[in-house]
Amino acid sequence: MKALWFLSLLSFVLNMGISAQAKKVAKKPIPPKAEIPPEIERTIPEPPNQYQLRLTMENDAFGGFSDRYYTNGSRLEFHMTAGESNPTRRILGYWNNLFIVSSEKTRYLQGFALGQEFYTPTNITKADVSYGDRPYSSRAYFSNSLTTATEDTSITTELEVGMIGPAVGGKSAQMNFHNLIGSPTPQGWDSQIPNSYSGALRTDVRKFHHRFFGTQYNVNLGNIQTDVSFGLIFRFGNVDKTPGPGTSALQPGPPILHEDGKGYWYFYINPGGTFQLYNATIQGQIGTDKTYKNQNRSTAFSNWDNYLNNPTPEAGEREIQYRALSEDNGRNSLQRYILFNEFLVKGTNNPYNIGLNYLIFNNIFNGAEDIEQATRVFLLKNLLDQWEQIPDNARALAIYSIFRPEGGKLPPIVRLYSYEVLSQFILDPKQREILLQLLRDEIEYRDEKTYVADLKRAVGFVRAGFVSVSNAGFLFGLHYNYQTIDFQSAKGLPQQHQWIGFQLGKVF
């Protein structure tokens, strides 16, 4: 009986001890499986903020190519890591997320950029813009961007504000640069696309399906350019699927995509095409009275039958000659001067020598092309030989035409004097008065105008080059660009353009 009581008591004591121990264990919190203990979490460093600079420069002079069309572009960028509270990331992130699936490794970079672009026609030695050629234009802009990047995809969206027109300073910038390198002084900047403010939204999407192959999409929406582009990117080198930096100032793309200690390099070729809806550097301020389109030089000369009273067969024949003279595409000055001399000097009562006749031809039919120094001396000597026989209006146009300031526009009065002297010897008095009145009206109409070409919808391009980003984050890029023209040109103008660009940058 005592033994049974002792065993019962021992069992009770043991149960109480086990129950107490169980309660202690129950009270002790059990860390969840996914939670990292604080002492271990403190050993994992947070990703450092990244800062970087990038400079892009492009010019057709770098490759020794012809100076025309897109002649210069430059862009300076600053980028930094964009945290969750970054305003740019909050605004543009929604748009970027439409094209990408975010993950823990997704990087966000906010960017600021200053850029400029200059455009010129085929022949920059003319004071007038050749009809059917690309007009002079310059633009500058400031932008704020967000780049969302994964290991194989980058989305760069940019908000841009800027200006197009003389206020950008394209005239002085190109004239100073050409004087520095000894190139011809551009003469036609006074006729450039007028001042206008700009705003745009630009998105660039690049995805690499293989480390050696990717696709590129680019969309521009704004009052300077509205277009879409698509391209393929083939590359070879020591690189994984990272999209790498953009290569063109015209389509900037992402900044330097780099991880500390992971450099890469590659050669690439990027063929593609652009579909244009609007381009203000070609079309100007649509809807204003400062622009008009004309594929051929339309003057009173090329519309002979509309203003001459009782036209004769001889008048119709001369109309054909004037039209041929007026088709100035910037490249056939000598041929047209021979035509001028054959039909408007020989066989008429024109008493002047080559000196004055060449200046008349140059002012009326040849876009007031800049005259070389040796030719100026020859023309001046020829004029002095018959100076006493030259009327006052001819003397005035001769002096200004020979000693015209570099880059200066041909004044309307000098153009009118040229018309007056020419008309004195090719028309009868009645026709002459009608012609001169129409020419006065035309000069008034042409003054302060901008000559623009029609837009070409489809544009093809090929880009090729080399990109290197070192382990320490130094960027070097060298890029070749080939592009078909983006406007509907007059007959005989070049249908393509080439230029070279380079990039320098550093990640901090």
Residue pairs with C-beta under 8 A, 6 or more apart in sequence:
31 37
36 44
47 81
48 260
49 80
49 81
50 79
50 80
50 81
50 109
50 507
50 508
51 78
51 79
51 80
51 81
51 507
51 508
52 77
52 78
52 79
52 80
52 255
52 256
52 258
52 473
52 505
52 506
52 507
52 508
53 76
53 77
53 78
53 505
53 506
54 76
54 77
54 79
54 245
54 255
54 256
54 475
54 503
54 504
54 505
55 74
55 75
55 76
55 77
55 503
55 504
55 505
56 73
56 74
56 75
56 76
56 77
56 248
56 249
56 252
56 501
56 502
56 503
57 73
57 74
57 249
57 501
57 502
57 503
58 70
58 72
58 73
58 74
58 248
58 249
58 250
58 479
58 481
58 499
58 500
58 501
59 71
59 72
59 73
59 499
59 500
59 501
60 66
60 67
60 68
60 69
60 70
60 71
60 72
60 497
60 498
60 499
60 500
61 67
61 181
61 183
62 499
62 500
62 501
62 502
63 480
63 498
63 499
63 500
65 497
65 498
65 499
65 500
66 122
66 494
66 497
67 120
67 124
67 183
67 184
68 120
68 121
68 122
68 123
68 124
68 134
68 494
68 497
69 119
69 120
69 121
69 122
69 134
69 485
69 486
69 497
70 117
70 118
70 119
70 250
70 483
70 497
70 499
71 118
71 119
71 120
71 174
71 499
72 116
72 117
72 118
72 174
72 177
73 115
73 116
73 117
73 118
73 249
73 250
73 501
74 115
74 116
74 249
75 113
75 114
75 115
75 116
75 249
75 252
76 113
76 114
76 115
77 111
77 112
77 113
77 252
77 255
77 505
78 111
78 112
78 113
79 109
79 110
79 111
79 112
79 147
79 255
79 256
80 109
80 110
80 111
81 107
81 108
81 109
81 110
82 88
82 89
82 108
82 109
82 110
82 146
83 89
83 108
86 108
86 110
88 110
88 144
88 145
88 146
89 108
89 110
89 146
91 146
92 145
92 146
92 157
92 159
93 108
93 146
93 148
95 157
95 203
96 146
96 148
96 155
96 157
97 148
99 153
99 155
99 203
99 205
100 106
100 148
100 150
100 153
100 155
101 150
102 148
102 150
103 150
105 150
105 151
106 148
106 149
106 150
107 147
107 148
107 149
107 150
107 257
108 146
108 147
108 148
108 149
109 146
109 147
109 149
109 254
109 255
110 144
110 145
110 146
111 143
111 144
111 145
111 146
111 147
111 156
111 158
111 255
112 142
112 143
112 144
112 145
113 142
113 143
113 145
113 158
113 252
114 140
114 141
114 142
115 140
115 141
115 143
115 249
115 252
116 138
116 139
116 140
116 141
116 168
116 170
117 138
117 139
117 140
117 249
117 250
117 281
118 137
118 138
118 170
118 173
118 174
119 134
119 135
119 136
119 137
119 138
119 281
119 282
120 134
120 136
120 174
120 186
120 188
121 129
121 130
121 133
121 134
121 135
121 136
121 188
121 330
122 130
122 133
122 134
122 329
122 330
122 331
122 493
122 494
123 130
123 133
123 330
123 331
123 367
123 369
124 184
124 186
124 187
124 188
125 184
125 186
125 187
125 369
125 370
126 187
126 188
126 328
126 330
126 366
126 367
126 368
126 369
126 370
127 187
127 188
127 190
127 191
127 367
127 368
127 369
127 370
127 404
127 408
127 409
127 410
128 188
128 191
128 367
128 368
128 410
128 451
129 135
129 136
129 188
129 191
129 367
129 450
129 451
130 328
130 329
130 330
130 367
130 490
131 294
131 295
131 296
131 297
131 298
131 328
131 451
131 490
132 294
132 295
132 296
132 329
132 453
132 488
132 489
132 490
132 491
132 493
133 329
133 330
133 453
133 489
133 490
133 493
134 282
134 453
134 485
134 487
134 489
135 191
135 192
135 193
135 281
135 282
135 284
135 450
135 451
135 452
135 453
136 170
136 186
136 188
136 189
136 191
136 192
136 193
137 164
137 165
137 170
137 192
137 193
137 280
137 281
137 282
137 284
138 164
138 165
138 166
138 168
138 169
138 170
138 171
138 173
138 192
138 193
139 162
139 163
139 164
139 165
139 168
139 198
139 224
139 280
139 281
140 162
140 163
140 168
140 169
141 160
141 161
141 162
141 163
141 198
141 200
142 160
142 161
142 162
143 158
143 159
143 160
143 161
143 202
144 158
144 159
145 156
145 157
145 158
145 159
146 156
146 157
147 154
147 155
147 156
147 254
147 255
148 154
148 155
149 155
149 243
149 254
149 257
151 240
151 241
151 242
152 207
152 208
152 209
152 241
152 242
152 243
153 205
153 206
153 207
153 208
153 243
154 204
154 205
154 206
154 243
154 253
154 254
154 257
155 203
155 204
155 205
156 203
156 204
156 246
156 252
156 253
156 254
156 255
157 201
157 202
157 203
157 204
158 200
158 201
158 202
158 203
158 204
158 252
159 200
159 201
160 198
160 199
160 200
160 201
160 202
160 222
161 197
161 198
161 199
162 197
162 198
162 199
162 200
162 224
163 195
163 196
163 197
163 198
164 193
164 195
164 196
164 198
164 224
164 280
164 281
165 192
165 193
165 194
165 195
165 196
166 189
166 192
166 194
166 195
167 195
170 189
170 192
171 186
171 189
171 190
171 192
171 407
174 186
174 189
175 185
175 186
175 189
175 406
175 407
177 183
178 184
178 185
178 186
179 185
184 370
185 370
185 406
185 407
186 407
187 368
187 369
187 370
187 406
187 407
187 408
188 367
189 407
190 407
190 408
190 409
191 409
191 449
191 450
191 451
192 450
193 280
193 281
193 284
193 285
193 291
193 450
193 452
194 284
194 285
194 288
194 290
194 291
194 450
196 223
196 280
196 285
198 222
198 223
198 224
198 280
199 222
199 223
200 220
200 221
200 222
200 223
200 224
200 225
201 220
201 221
201 222
202 218
202 219
202 220
202 221
202 222
203 217
203 218
203 219
204 216
204 217
204 218
204 246
204 251
204 252
204 253
204 254
205 216
205 217
205 218
206 214
206 215
206 216
206 217
206 233
206 243
206 253
206 254
207 214
207 215
207 243
208 214
208 233
208 241
208 242
208 243
209 215
210 241
211 239
211 240
211 241
212 234
212 235
212 236
213 232
213 233
213 234
213 235
214 232
214 233
214 235
214 243
215 230
215 231
215 232
215 233
216 229
216 230
216 231
216 232
216 233
216 253
216 270
216 272
217 228
217 229
217 230
218 228
218 229
218 230
218 231
218 251
218 253
218 274
219 227
219 228
219 229
220 226
220 227
220 228
223 278
223 280
224 279
224 280
224 281
225 276
225 278
225 279
225 280
225 281
226 276
226 277
226 278
226 279
227 274
227 275
227 276
227 277
227 278
227 279
228 274
228 275
229 251
229 272
229 273
229 274
229 275
230 272
230 273
231 270
231 271
231 272
231 273
231 461
231 463
232 270
232 271
232 272
233 268
233 269
233 270
234 268
234 269
234 270
235 266
235 267
235 268
235 269
236 266
236 267
236 268
237 264
237 265
237 266
237 267
238 264
238 265
238 266
239 264
239 265
239 266
240 264
242 257
242 264
243 253
243 254
243 257
244 254
244 257
244 264
244 266
244 467
244 469
245 253
245 254
245 255
245 256
245 257
245 467
245 469
245 475
245 477
245 503
245 505
246 252
246 253
246 254
246 255
247 253
247 268
247 270
247 463
247 465
247 467
247 477
247 479
247 501
247 503
248 463
248 479
248 481
248 501
249 501
255 505
256 469
256 473
256 475
256 505
256 507
258 469
258 473
258 507
260 471
260 473
261 471
262 471
263 468
263 469
263 470
263 471
263 472
264 468
264 469
265 466
265 467
265 468
265 469
266 466
266 467
267 464
267 465
267 466
268 463
268 464
268 465
268 466
268 467
269 462
269 463
269 464
270 461
270 462
270 463
270 464
271 460
271 461
271 462
271 463
272 460
272 461
272 462
273 458
273 459
273 460
273 461
274 458
274 459
274 460
274 461
274 486
275 457
275 458
275 459
276 455
276 456
276 457
276 458
276 459
276 486
277 457
278 286
278 455
279 455
279 486
280 286
282 452
282 453
282 455
282 486
282 487
283 291
283 452
283 455
284 290
284 291
284 450
284 452
285 291
290 448
290 449
290 450
291 449
291 450
291 452
292 449
292 450
292 451
292 452
293 452
293 453
293 454
294 451
295 453
295 454
295 488
295 490
296 302
296 323
296 326
296 327
296 490
297 326
297 327
297 328
299 326
299 439
299 442
300 307
300 435
300 438
300 439
300 442
301 319
301 322
301 323
301 325
301 326
302 319
302 322
302 323
302 326
304 311
304 315
304 316
304 318
304 319
304 322
305 311
305 315
305 316
305 319
307 434
307 435
307 438
308 315
308 431
308 434
308 435
309 430
309 431
309 434
315 431
318 343
318 426
321 339
321 343
321 344
324 336
324 339
325 336
325 339
325 340
325 361
325 365
326 365
327 336
327 490
327 491
328 336
328 365
328 366
328 367
329 489
329 490
329 491
329 492
329 493
330 367
330 493
331 492
331 493
332 492
333 366
333 369
336 361
336 365
336 366
337 358
337 361
337 366
340 357
340 361
340 365
341 354
341 357
341 361
344 350
344 422
344 426
345 352
345 357
348 425
348 426
349 425
350 357
350 425
350 426
351 389
351 425
352 386
352 390
352 394
352 421
353 382
353 383
353 385
353 386
354 379
354 382
355 378
355 379
355 380
355 381
355 382
355 383
355 385
355 386
355 398
356 382
356 383
356 386
356 390
356 394
356 398
356 421
358 379
359 379
359 397
359 398
359 401
359 402
359 418
360 397
360 418
360 421
360 422
362 368
362 369
362 371
362 401
363 397
363 401
363 410
363 414
363 415
363 418
364 415
364 418
364 419
364 422
368 401
368 404
368 410
370 406
371 379
371 401
371 402
376 402
379 402
380 402
383 390
383 398
383 402
387 395
390 398
391 421
393 417
393 420
393 421
394 417
394 421
396 413
396 414
396 417
397 414
397 417
397 418
397 421
400 411
400 414
401 414
404 410
412 443
412 444
412 446
412 447
415 443
416 439
416 440
416 443
419 435
419 436
419 439
420 436
423 432
423 435
423 436
424 432
427 435
453 487
453 488
453 489
454 487
454 488
455 486
455 487
455 488
456 484
456 485
456 486
456 487
456 488
459 483
459 484
459 485
459 486
460 483
460 484
461 481
461 482
461 483
461 484
462 481
462 482
462 483
463 479
463 480
463 481
463 482
464 479
464 480
465 477
465 478
465 479
465 480
466 477
466 478
467 475
467 476
467 477
467 503
468 474
468 475
468 476
468 477
469 475
469 507
472 507
473 506
473 507
473 508
474 505
474 506
474 507
475 503
475 504
475 505
475 506
475 507
476 502
476 503
476 504
477 501
477 502
477 503
477 504
478 500
478 501
478 502
478 503
479 500
479 501
479 502
479 503
480 498
480 500
481 498
481 499
481 500
481 501
482 496
482 497
482 498
483 496
483 497
483 498
484 495
484 496
485 493
485 494
485 495
485 496
485 497
489 495
